[in-house]
Amino acid sequence: MDFKQNQKINQVTEKTLVVGIDIAKRKHFACFVDDRGRVLQKSFSVLQSSDGFQSFYQRILAAMKEYEKTEVIVGIEP
């Protein structure tokens, strides 16, 4: 691994909620995992709209509270 990749990995701590998003044309799919890659919430859909984003944002906030996370890192896969 190179130095930059190690820096990125070190950003993820036990207090980090990792959000993975698979984007699509109209509806995206996201899931939440912890710092060890364990799935906290299975894949769910996110509509590509203002309402869809607001719902997604509220879901992130709720997961942070539920799993006692203080940081979020979002990764997007096209």
Secondary structure, 3 states (H helix, E strand, C coil): CCHHHHHHHHCCCCCEEEEEEECCCCEEEEEEECCCCCEEEEEEEEECCHHHHHHHHHHHHHHHHHCCCCEEEEEEEC
